[in-house]
Amino acid sequence: MNLPFLSQPPACEPSERWCQAVFDWTHNAWLASYADLVIAKPLQILLVLVIAFVARWLLHRMINRLTQGNGKPPKLLVPLREKRGDSLTSELLSERRRQRAKTIGSVLKSLVSFLIYGLAAIYVLQVLGVQIAPVLASAGVLGVAVAFGAQNLVRDFLSGMFMMVEDQYGVGDTVDLGEAVGSVEAVGLRVTTLRDINGTVWYVRNGEILRVGNSSQGFAVAVVDFPISHSSDVEKAIEVAGKVAEEAAAKEPLSNDVLEPPQMLGVDQITSDTVTLRLTVKVRPGRQWAVQRRLRVEIKRAYDDSSIDPPYPHGRPVPPETISTKN
């Protein structure tokens, strides 16, 4: 059936560029009148989506290249300050940098995706003729409500982000987070995982961390306290301990960890039962406990050889001539 009105040229507006072109192709007035809705707007939307996907892919690829070191420090971390580097083994240092770069990169990729897709959605709504102002106002109110309800989660993420950027601690560090003390095994934006000396794994929310004590940055100090009895020669005990500590620090395995010669501080505390002497040694980060244990062994052996009595000498053999017998 021939419908004359379909073959008549439509009244195309100057802004409707596809109207006349579709009529010239199809000679269909009805199809030409809806050309802008059927062809122009879908093509615009498709073009916006393609540009958004391509832009997101390119930016994500760039971020991935910045966060992958390929055996070298990731380029993303070059402008950022790193508080611990040379004191770590290559394996721990690589893992520390990898996790730090990966976490920061994931945040950047999330921000990139949110911005690109958000702008694309706004443009698509404009193409469809939707009023943007009420939508943005509703989205703002919804965002405030969500942020208020998930404020703890937001605080965890913000704290984790600042911790990553400032490099407060990382994989392999020994830290004190308040309730949990141990070695850091994993660092994330929301949770930090560490294992204490008993092997217990602790999961600490970053937003709950009020202060951080890091024993693995720069250097550490091994503090060695050793008590002696009041009857012992204090000056001799100080001299023996200082000499033994210097000799032990100059030999392996302690020489690999000691950064400066030991310092004998002298008498640190006097109680009714003991006189406590103190010695300190500047060592590599995380090696203070091993150095303390080794120095205690060496000083204890030297004190036994020099007859410097401990506070409670119950284990030392008593010479037979000092034993009094009853007749």
Short mmCIF file of the C-alpha atoms (twelve columns), coordinates in Angstrom:
data_MODEL
# 
_entry.id   MODEL 
# 
loop_
_atom_site.group_PDB 
_atom_site.id 
_atom_site.type_symbol 
_atom_site.label_atom_id 
_atom_site.label_alt_id 
_atom_site.label_comp_id 
_atom_site.label_asym_id 
_atom_site.label_seq_id 
_atom_site.Cartn_x 
_atom_site.Cartn_y 
_atom_site.Cartn_z 
_atom_site.pdbx_PDB_model_num 
ATOM 1   C CA . MET A 1   0.000  0.000   0.000   1 
ATOM 2   C CA . ASN A 2   1.367  3.350   -1.023  1 
ATOM 3   C CA . LEU A 3   1.208  6.073   1.645   1 
ATOM 4   C CA . PRO A 4   1.854  9.448   0.002   1 
ATOM 5   C CA . PHE A 5   2.676  11.248  3.258   1 
ATOM 6   C CA . LEU A 6   5.630  8.911   3.816   1 
ATOM 7   C CA . SER A 7   7.265  10.027  0.571   1 
ATOM 8   C CA . GLN A 8   6.807  13.750  1.206   1 
ATOM 9   C CA . PRO A 9   9.958  15.575  2.444   1 
ATOM 10  C CA . PRO A 10  9.798  16.056  6.217   1 
ATOM 11  C CA . ALA A 11  10.118 19.409  7.927   1 
ATOM 12  C CA . CYS A 12  13.673 18.932  9.155   1 
ATOM 13  C CA . GLU A 13  15.057 21.419  11.663  1 
ATOM 14  C CA . PRO A 14  18.512 22.883  10.957  1 
ATOM 15  C CA . SER A 15  19.911 21.093  14.047  1 
ATOM 16  C CA . GLU A 16  18.634 17.722  12.845  1 
ATOM 17  C CA . ARG A 17  21.505 16.877  10.512  1 
ATOM 18  C CA . TRP A 18  20.470 13.269  10.051  1 
ATOM 19  C CA . CYS A 19  16.879 14.046  9.056   1 
ATOM 20  C CA . GLN A 20  17.494 15.099  5.467   1 
ATOM 21  C CA . ALA A 21  20.263 12.533  4.977   1 
ATOM 22  C CA . VAL A 22  18.006 9.637   6.029   1 
ATOM 23  C CA . PHE A 23  15.193 10.903  3.784   1 
ATOM 24  C CA . ASP A 24  17.583 11.098  0.832   1 
ATOM 25  C CA . TRP A 25  18.695 7.506   1.517   1 
ATOM 26  C CA . THR A 26  15.323 5.923   2.249   1 
ATOM 27  C CA . HIS A 27  12.726 8.385   0.885   1 
ATOM 28  C CA . ASN A 28  10.763 7.626   4.068   1 
ATOM 29  C CA . ALA A 29  9.502  10.738  5.853   1 
ATOM 30  C CA . TRP A 30  8.543  8.908   9.055   1 
ATOM 31  C CA . LEU A 31  11.978 7.328   9.433   1 
ATOM 32  C CA . ALA A 32  13.639 10.642  8.593   1 
ATOM 33  C CA . SER A 33  11.603 12.465  11.263  1 
ATOM 34  C CA . TYR A 34  12.924 10.066  13.954  1 
ATOM 35  C CA . ALA A 35  16.459 9.887   12.533  1 
ATOM 36  C CA . ASP A 36  17.897 12.006  15.320  1 
ATOM 37  C CA . LEU A 37  16.459 9.700   18.001  1 
ATOM 38  C CA . VAL A 38  17.096 6.410   16.208  1 
ATOM 39  C CA . ILE A 39  20.494 7.091   14.652  1 
ATOM 40  C CA . ALA A 40  22.141 10.293  15.873  1 
ATOM 41  C CA . LYS A 41  21.721 9.854   19.609  1 
ATOM 42  C CA . PRO A 42  22.668 6.144   19.687  1 
ATOM 43  C CA . LEU A 43  25.779 6.937   17.662  1 
ATOM 44  C CA . GLN A 44  26.683 9.754   20.039  1 
ATOM 45  C CA . ILE A 45  26.173 7.491   23.040  1 
ATOM 46  C CA . LEU A 46  28.213 4.732   21.401  1 
ATOM 47  C CA . LEU A 47  30.992 7.185   20.597  1 
ATOM 48  C CA . VAL A 48  31.055 8.440   24.198  1 
ATOM 49  C CA . LEU A 49  31.222 4.892   25.565  1 
ATOM 50  C CA . VAL A 50  33.997 3.913   23.157  1 
ATOM 51  C CA . ILE A 51  36.041 6.988   24.084  1 
ATOM 52  C CA . ALA A 52  35.468 6.269   27.795  1 
ATOM 53  C CA . PHE A 53  36.551 2.633   27.488  1 
ATOM 54  C CA . VAL A 54  39.635 3.537   25.431  1 
ATOM 55  C CA . ALA A 55  40.640 6.341   27.797  1 
ATOM 56  C CA . ARG A 56  40.190 4.085   30.825  1 
ATOM 57  C CA . TRP A 57  42.213 1.297   29.189  1 
ATOM 58  C CA . LEU A 58  45.061 3.638   28.276  1 
ATOM 59  C CA . LEU A 59  45.221 5.232   31.730  1 
ATOM 60  C CA . HIS A 60  45.040 1.854   33.492  1 
ATOM 61  C CA . ARG A 61  47.822 0.556   31.277  1 
ATOM 62  C CA . MET A 62  49.944 3.599   32.106  1 
ATOM 63  C CA . ILE A 63  49.333 3.084   35.843  1 
ATOM 64  C CA . ASN A 64  50.242 -0.609  35.534  1 
ATOM 65  C CA . ARG A 65  53.513 0.308   33.861  1 
ATOM 66  C CA . LEU A 66  54.258 2.772   36.658  1 
ATOM 67  C CA . THR A 67  53.547 0.182   39.370  1 
ATOM 68  C CA . GLN A 68  55.559 -2.656  37.804  1 
ATOM 69  C CA . GLY A 69  59.250 -2.378  38.491  1 
ATOM 70  C CA . ASN A 70  60.502 -5.390  36.474  1 
ATOM 71  C CA . GLY A 71  63.342 -5.896  38.939  1 
ATOM 72  C CA . LYS A 72  63.736 -2.168  39.627  1 
ATOM 73  C CA . PRO A 73  61.898 0.176   42.026  1 
ATOM 74  C CA . PRO A 74  58.475 1.015   40.531  1 
ATOM 75  C CA . LYS A 75  58.437 4.395   38.792  1 
ATOM 76  C CA . LEU A 76  55.367 5.345   40.826  1 
ATOM 77  C CA . LEU A 77  57.460 5.271   44.027  1 
ATOM 78  C CA . VAL A 78  60.378 7.329   42.719  1 
ATOM 79  C CA . PRO A 79  58.883 10.734  43.718  1 
ATOM 80  C CA . LEU A 80  57.731 9.337   47.076  1 
ATOM 81  C CA . ARG A 81  59.889 9.102   50.154  1 
ATOM 82  C CA . GLU A 82  61.023 5.633   51.163  1 
ATOM 83  C CA . LYS A 83  62.067 5.371   54.795  1 
ATOM 84  C CA . ARG A 84  63.529 1.899   54.676  1 
ATOM 85  C CA . GLY A 85  65.500 0.396   51.826  1 
ATOM 86  C CA . ASP A 86  69.109 -0.706  52.251  1 
ATOM 87  C CA . SER A 87  68.470 -2.485  55.557  1 
ATOM 88  C CA . LEU A 88  66.078 -4.995  53.970  1 
ATOM 89  C CA . THR A 89  66.911 -8.151  52.095  1 
ATOM 90  C CA . SER A 90  66.227 -7.985  48.365  1 
ATOM 91  C CA . GLU A 91  63.231 -10.319 48.686  1 
ATOM 92  C CA . LEU A 92  61.540 -8.318  51.460  1 
ATOM 93  C CA . LEU A 93  62.378 -5.026  49.778  1 
ATOM 94  C CA . SER A 94  60.858 -6.212  46.506  1 
ATOM 95  C CA . GLU A 95  57.688 -7.417  48.266  1 
ATOM 96  C CA . ARG A 96  57.440 -4.183  50.244  1 
ATOM 97  C CA . ARG A 97  57.729 -2.036  47.125  1 
ATOM 98  C CA . ARG A 98  55.403 -4.295  45.151  1 
ATOM 99  C CA . GLN A 99  52.607 -4.087  47.722  1 
ATOM 100 C CA . ARG A 100 53.048 -0.367  48.194  1 
ATOM 101 C CA . ALA A 101 52.974 0.347   44.464  1 
ATOM 102 C CA . LYS A 102 50.101 -2.080  43.891  1 
ATOM 103 C CA . THR A 103 47.948 -0.481  46.582  1 
ATOM 104 C CA . ILE A 104 48.576 3.072   45.414  1 
ATOM 105 C CA . GLY A 105 48.030 1.965   41.820  1 
ATOM 106 C CA . SER A 106 44.697 0.361   42.669  1 
ATOM 107 C CA . VAL A 107 43.514 3.608   44.227  1 
ATOM 108 C CA . LEU A 108 44.587 5.595   41.177  1 
ATOM 109 C CA . LYS A 109 42.839 3.152   38.842  1 
ATOM 110 C CA . SER A 110 39.656 3.345   40.901  1 
ATOM 111 C CA . LEU A 111 39.723 7.141   40.796  1 
ATOM 112 C CA . VAL A 112 40.363 7.113   37.044  1 
ATOM 113 C CA . SER A 113 37.468 4.704   36.422  1 
ATOM 114 C CA . PHE A 114 35.112 6.728   38.625  1 
ATOM 115 C CA . LEU A 115 35.942 10.028  36.913  1 
ATOM 116 C CA . ILE A 116 35.818 8.693   33.350  1 
ATOM 117 C CA . TYR A 117 32.627 6.688   33.778  1 
ATOM 118 C CA . GLY A 118 31.033 9.509   35.764  1 
ATOM 119 C CA . LEU A 119 31.726 12.053  33.037  1 
ATOM 120 C CA . ALA A 120 30.529 9.587   30.373  1 
ATOM 121 C CA . ALA A 121 27.275 8.965   32.263  1 
ATOM 122 C CA . ILE A 122 26.637 12.705  32.582  1 
ATOM 123 C CA . TYR A 123 27.203 13.233  28.855  1 
ATOM 124 C CA . VAL A 124 24.933 10.311  27.955  1 
ATOM 125 C CA . LEU A 125 22.164 11.790  30.104  1 
ATOM 126 C CA . GLN A 126 22.601 15.117  28.349  1 
ATOM 127 C CA . VAL A 127 22.327 13.404  24.961  1 
ATOM 128 C CA . LEU A 128 19.071 11.756  26.073  1 
ATOM 129 C CA . GLY A 129 17.682 15.115  27.150  1 
ATOM 130 C CA . VAL A 130 17.680 14.401  30.894  1 
ATOM 131 C CA . GLN A 131 18.062 17.366  33.238  1 
ATOM 132 C CA . ILE A 132 21.435 16.932  34.954  1 
ATOM 133 C CA . ALA A 133 20.978 19.329  37.885  1 
ATOM 134 C CA . PRO A 134 18.333 17.268  39.775  1 
ATOM 135 C CA . VAL A 135 20.303 14.070  39.140  1 
ATOM 136 C CA . LEU A 136 23.518 15.591  40.503  1 
ATOM 137 C CA . ALA A 137 21.668 16.965  43.519  1 
ATOM 138 C CA . SER A 138 20.151 13.541  44.262  1 
ATOM 139 C CA . ALA A 139 23.545 11.877  43.777  1 
ATOM 140 C CA . GLY A 140 25.119 14.362  46.168  1 
ATOM 141 C CA . VAL A 141 22.545 13.645  48.871  1 
ATOM 142 C CA . LEU A 142 22.943 9.905   48.335  1 
ATOM 143 C CA . GLY A 143 26.724 10.222  48.487  1 
ATOM 144 C CA . VAL A 144 26.547 12.112  51.774  1 
ATOM 145 C CA . ALA A 145 24.233 9.458   53.214  1 
ATOM 146 C CA . VAL A 146 26.486 6.617   52.094  1 
ATOM 147 C CA . ALA A 147 29.597 8.377   53.374  1 
ATOM 148 C CA . PHE A 148 27.936 8.989   56.744  1 
ATOM 149 C CA . GLY A 149 26.874 5.361   57.041  1 
ATOM 150 C CA . ALA A 150 30.260 4.022   55.939  1 
ATOM 151 C CA . GLN A 151 32.414 6.604   57.706  1 
ATOM 152 C CA . ASN A 152 34.523 3.922   59.400  1 
ATOM 153 C CA . LEU A 153 35.269 2.333   56.039  1 
ATOM 154 C CA . VAL A 154 36.131 5.718   54.538  1 
ATOM 155 C CA . ARG A 155 38.390 6.474   57.489  1 
ATOM 156 C CA . ASP A 156 40.175 3.123   57.028  1 
ATOM 157 C CA . PHE A 157 40.817 3.838   53.364  1 
ATOM 158 C CA . LEU A 158 42.008 7.404   53.937  1 
ATOM 159 C CA . SER A 159 44.327 6.307   56.763  1 
ATOM 160 C CA . GLY A 160 45.690 3.508   54.616  1 
ATOM 161 C CA . MET A 161 46.306 5.866   51.719  1 
ATOM 162 C CA . PHE A 162 48.239 8.375   53.812  1 
ATOM 163 C CA . MET A 163 50.187 5.547   55.446  1 
ATOM 164 C CA . MET A 164 51.174 4.243   51.998  1 
ATOM 165 C CA . VAL A 165 52.219 7.631   50.660  1 
ATOM 166 C CA . GLU A 166 54.233 8.481   53.786  1 
ATOM 167 C CA . ASP A 167 55.738 4.964   53.980  1 
ATOM 168 C CA . GLN A 168 55.102 4.722   57.726  1 
ATOM 169 C CA . TYR A 169 55.719 0.969   57.611  1 
ATOM 170 C CA . GLY A 170 55.812 -1.861  55.120  1 
ATOM 171 C CA . VAL A 171 56.308 -5.583  54.638  1 
ATOM 172 C CA . GLY A 172 59.084 -6.897  56.882  1 
ATOM 173 C CA . ASP A 173 58.959 -4.055  59.415  1 
ATOM 174 C CA . THR A 174 58.579 -4.767  63.116  1 
ATOM 175 C CA . VAL A 175 55.908 -2.416  64.432  1 
ATOM 176 C CA . ASP A 176 53.917 -1.661  67.563  1 
ATOM 177 C CA . LEU A 177 50.336 -0.750  66.674  1 
ATOM 178 C CA . GLY A 178 49.034 -0.633  70.223  1 
ATOM 179 C CA . GLU A 179 47.203 -3.888  70.846  1 
ATOM 180 C CA . ALA A 180 49.273 -5.784  68.271  1 
ATOM 181 C CA . VAL A 181 53.057 -5.974  68.064  1 
ATOM 182 C CA . GLY A 182 54.856 -7.996  65.417  1 
ATOM 183 C CA . SER A 183 56.254 -8.242  61.910  1 
ATOM 184 C CA . VAL A 184 54.208 -6.800  59.040  1 
ATOM 185 C CA . GLU A 185 53.201 -9.461  56.504  1 
ATOM 186 C CA . ALA A 186 50.803 -7.503  54.284  1 
ATOM 187 C CA . VAL A 187 49.693 -3.906  53.911  1 
ATOM 188 C CA . GLY A 188 46.377 -2.893  52.372  1 
ATOM 189 C CA . LEU A 189 44.253 0.211   52.165  1 
ATOM 190 C CA . ARG A 190 41.795 -1.074  54.760  1 
ATOM 191 C CA . VAL A 191 43.678 -3.641  56.859  1 
ATOM 192 C CA . THR A 192 47.273 -4.219  57.955  1 
ATOM 193 C CA . THR A 193 48.303 -7.827  58.661  1 
ATOM 194 C CA . LEU A 194 51.085 -8.624  61.096  1 
ATOM 195 C CA . ARG A 195 52.319 -11.707 62.966  1 
ATOM 196 C CA . ASP A 196 53.486 -11.506 66.566  1 
ATOM 197 C CA . ILE A 197 56.290 -13.443 68.236  1 
ATOM 198 C CA . ASN A 198 53.887 -16.250 69.196  1 
ATOM 199 C CA . GLY A 199 52.831 -16.772 65.584  1 
ATOM 200 C CA . THR A 200 49.405 -15.156 65.966  1 
ATOM 201 C CA . VAL A 201 48.230 -13.236 62.903  1 
ATOM 202 C CA . TRP A 202 46.637 -9.860  63.663  1 
ATOM 203 C CA . TYR A 203 44.378 -7.962  61.269  1 
ATOM 204 C CA . VAL A 204 44.349 -4.294  62.245  1 
ATOM 205 C CA . ARG A 205 42.029 -1.759  60.613  1 
ATOM 206 C CA . ASN A 206 44.024 1.244   59.431  1 
ATOM 207 C CA . GLY A 207 41.436 3.663   60.773  1 
ATOM 208 C CA . GLU A 208 41.900 2.279   64.298  1 
ATOM 209 C CA . ILE A 209 45.680 2.863   64.332  1 
ATOM 210 C CA . LEU A 210 46.315 5.947   66.458  1 
ATOM 211 C CA . ARG A 211 50.078 5.623   66.690  1 
ATOM 212 C CA . VAL A 212 52.780 3.468   65.117  1 
ATOM 213 C CA . GLY A 213 56.058 2.435   66.692  1 
ATOM 214 C CA . ASN A 214 58.395 1.227   63.927  1 
ATOM 215 C CA . SER A 215 61.545 -0.602  65.030  1 
ATOM 216 C CA . SER A 216 62.807 -1.090  61.478  1 
ATOM 217 C CA . GLN A 217 63.582 2.379   60.127  1 
ATOM 218 C CA . GLY A 218 67.046 3.909   59.972  1 
ATOM 219 C CA . PHE A 219 68.696 2.114   62.873  1 
ATOM 220 C CA . ALA A 220 67.902 0.430   66.162  1 
ATOM 221 C CA . VAL A 221 69.538 0.402   69.584  1 
ATOM 222 C CA . ALA A 222 70.254 -2.824  71.436  1 
ATOM 223 C CA . VAL A 223 69.913 -2.158  75.164  1 
ATOM 224 C CA . VAL A 224 71.615 -4.750  77.377  1 
ATOM 225 C CA . ASP A 225 70.933 -4.688  81.120  1 
ATOM 226 C CA . PHE A 226 72.788 -7.114  83.384  1 
ATOM 227 C CA . PRO A 227 72.409 -7.217  87.161  1 
ATOM 228 C CA . ILE A 228 75.228 -7.956  89.621  1 
ATOM 229 C CA . SER A 229 75.282 -8.403  93.356  1 
ATOM 230 C CA . HIS A 230 76.116 -5.616  95.821  1 
ATOM 231 C CA . SER A 231 79.234 -7.479  96.862  1 
ATOM 232 C CA . SER A 232 80.699 -7.436  93.340  1 
ATOM 233 C CA . ASP A 233 83.319 -4.935  92.188  1 
ATOM 234 C CA . VAL A 234 81.229 -2.505  90.118  1 
ATOM 235 C CA . GLU A 235 84.202 -0.873  88.382  1 
ATOM 236 C CA . LYS A 236 85.576 -4.259  87.378  1 
ATOM 237 C CA . ALA A 237 82.156 -5.379  86.165  1 
ATOM 238 C CA . ILE A 238 81.847 -2.244  83.998  1 
ATOM 239 C CA . GLU A 239 85.344 -2.722  82.569  1 
ATOM 240 C CA . VAL A 240 84.801 -6.427  81.794  1 
ATOM 241 C CA . ALA A 241 81.401 -5.869  80.179  1 
ATOM 242 C CA . GLY A 242 82.651 -3.012  78.004  1 
ATOM 243 C CA . LYS A 243 85.705 -4.932  76.843  1 
ATOM 244 C CA . VAL A 244 83.743 -8.099  76.072  1 
ATOM 245 C CA . ALA A 245 81.076 -6.140  74.189  1 
ATOM 246 C CA . GLU A 246 83.662 -4.373  72.009  1 
ATOM 247 C CA . GLU A 247 85.420 -7.636  71.188  1 
ATOM 248 C CA . ALA A 248 82.159 -9.421  70.383  1 
ATOM 249 C CA . ALA A 249 80.932 -6.532  68.214  1 
ATOM 250 C CA . ALA A 250 84.142 -6.578  66.177  1 
ATOM 251 C CA . LYS A 251 83.759 -10.258 65.255  1 
ATOM 252 C CA . GLU A 252 81.172 -12.127 63.224  1 
ATOM 253 C CA . PRO A 253 78.249 -12.594 63.409  1 
ATOM 254 C CA . LEU A 254 77.696 -9.360  65.375  1 
ATOM 255 C CA . SER A 255 79.999 -7.308  63.148  1 
ATOM 256 C CA . ASN A 256 77.444 -7.628  60.336  1 
ATOM 257 C CA . ASP A 257 74.750 -5.986  62.463  1 
ATOM 258 C CA . VAL A 258 76.619 -3.470  64.634  1 
ATOM 259 C CA . LEU A 259 76.859 0.058   63.203  1 
ATOM 260 C CA . GLU A 260 78.839 1.763   65.987  1 
ATOM 261 C CA . PRO A 261 81.033 0.582   68.881  1 
ATOM 262 C CA . PRO A 262 79.141 -0.331  72.076  1 
ATOM 263 C CA . GLN A 263 78.687 2.348   74.705  1 
ATOM 264 C CA . MET A 264 78.991 1.358   78.369  1 
ATOM 265 C CA . LEU A 265 76.608 3.645   80.267  1 
ATOM 266 C CA . GLY A 266 77.482 2.302   83.728  1 
ATOM 267 C CA . VAL A 267 75.128 1.831   86.656  1 
ATOM 268 C CA . ASP A 268 71.523 2.235   85.575  1 
ATOM 269 C CA . GLN A 269 69.617 1.127   88.662  1 
ATOM 270 C CA . ILE A 270 70.269 0.132   92.270  1 
ATOM 271 C CA . THR A 271 67.764 -1.876  94.292  1 
ATOM 272 C CA . SER A 272 67.919 -3.658  97.600  1 
ATOM 273 C CA . ASP A 273 69.013 -6.847  95.840  1 
ATOM 274 C CA . THR A 274 70.846 -5.841  92.659  1 
ATOM 275 C CA . VAL A 275 73.036 -3.304  90.920  1 
ATOM 276 C CA . THR A 276 71.991 -3.086  87.240  1 
ATOM 277 C CA . LEU A 277 74.505 -2.045  84.602  1 
ATOM 278 C CA . ARG A 278 73.476 -0.871  81.140  1 
ATOM 279 C CA . LEU A 279 75.183 -1.062  77.755  1 
ATOM 280 C CA . THR A 280 73.845 0.143   74.400  1 
ATOM 281 C CA . VAL A 281 74.817 -0.673  70.818  1 
ATOM 282 C CA . LYS A 282 73.624 1.003   67.606  1 
ATOM 283 C CA . VAL A 283 72.649 -1.762  65.179  1 
ATOM 284 C CA . ARG A 284 70.838 -2.370  61.901  1 
ATOM 285 C CA . PRO A 285 67.022 -2.125  62.038  1 
ATOM 286 C CA . GLY A 286 65.363 -5.241  63.397  1 
ATOM 287 C CA . ARG A 287 68.605 -6.803  64.662  1 
ATOM 288 C CA . GLN A 288 68.579 -5.356  68.179  1 
ATOM 289 C CA . TRP A 289 67.101 -8.444  69.790  1 
ATOM 290 C CA . ALA A 290 69.624 -10.835 68.261  1 
ATOM 291 C CA . VAL A 291 72.485 -8.565  69.331  1 
ATOM 292 C CA . GLN A 292 71.090 -8.313  72.857  1 
ATOM 293 C CA . ARG A 293 70.876 -12.070 73.243  1 
ATOM 294 C CA . ARG A 294 74.397 -12.632 71.955  1 
ATOM 295 C CA . LEU A 295 75.941 -9.944  74.159  1 
ATOM 296 C CA . ARG A 296 74.206 -11.333 77.235  1 
ATOM 297 C CA . VAL A 297 75.778 -14.732 76.556  1 
ATOM 298 C CA . GLU A 298 79.265 -13.238 76.135  1 
ATOM 299 C CA . ILE A 299 79.021 -11.004 79.199  1 
ATOM 300 C CA . LYS A 300 77.627 -13.829 81.346  1 
ATOM 301 C CA . ARG A 301 80.550 -16.051 80.351  1 
ATOM 302 C CA . ALA A 302 83.065 -13.282 81.111  1 
ATOM 303 C CA . TYR A 303 81.471 -12.585 84.497  1 
ATOM 304 C CA . ASP A 304 81.713 -16.257 85.428  1 
ATOM 305 C CA . ASP A 305 85.387 -16.293 84.499  1 
ATOM 306 C CA . SER A 306 86.034 -13.078 86.433  1 
ATOM 307 C CA . SER A 307 84.113 -14.207 89.568  1 
ATOM 308 C CA . ILE A 308 81.613 -11.379 89.305  1 
ATOM 309 C CA . ASP A 309 78.590 -12.642 91.203  1 
ATOM 310 C CA . PRO A 310 74.987 -12.340 90.026  1 
ATOM 311 C CA . PRO A 311 72.402 -11.076 92.512  1 
ATOM 312 C CA . TYR A 312 71.351 -14.586 93.555  1 
ATOM 313 C CA . PRO A 313 74.387 -16.911 93.144  1 
ATOM 314 C CA . HIS A 314 72.479 -20.083 93.960  1 
ATOM 315 C CA . GLY A 315 73.953 -22.038 91.069  1 
ATOM 316 C CA . ARG A 316 77.653 -21.365 91.789  1 
ATOM 317 C CA . PRO A 317 79.508 -24.177 93.598  1 
ATOM 318 C CA . VAL A 318 80.572 -23.296 97.143  1 
ATOM 319 C CA . PRO A 319 84.236 -24.069 97.949  1 
ATOM 320 C CA . PRO A 320 84.528 -26.936 100.459 1 
ATOM 321 C CA . GLU A 321 86.648 -24.882 102.896 1 
ATOM 322 C CA . THR A 322 83.785 -22.384 103.317 1 
ATOM 323 C CA . ILE A 323 81.324 -25.042 104.423 1 
ATOM 324 C CA . SER A 324 80.989 -25.026 108.187 1 
ATOM 325 C CA . THR A 325 80.200 -28.254 109.965 1 
ATOM 326 C CA . LYS A 326 78.681 -28.796 113.301 1 
ATOM 327 C CA . ASN A 327 80.654 -30.831 115.867 1 
# 
